Amino acid sequence: MAKGKPPANAWKSGEQPDGASHVWKHFALKNRLIEELQRDPSKPAPKPKTNAQAIAQKLVENAKDGYEKSIEQVFDRVDGKPKQTVDFEGFNLGNRLREIGERMGKK
């Protein structure tokens, strides 16, 4: 190959030869949801170019219409699922292990 200008079909630094570096940018549902949530609701929705955009539009539309599952999905995808708390008040591991041991001894 001659020195000088790279061929027109050569990939740029940071890109994958198969185009994989662009795949996640176009299909990340979280990013599409954020874009859809930031869109001006008074303007008509643009025609989706990808399935991810179509899904994001439908999910946000359903959430706006009050579907609880869609609202939950939007929040989970954008903000992450809330951490679950476990209440240990009144729980004594020593007593619980003794109870289990006693039950196992009866069998």
Secondary structure as UniProt FT lines:
FT   TURN            8..9
FT   TURN            13..14
FT   TURN            17..18
FT   HELIX           20..27
FT   HELIX           29..38
FT   TURN            41..42
FT   HELIX           51..64
FT   TURN            65..66
FT   HELIX           68..79
FT   TURN            89..90
FT   HELIX           93..106
//
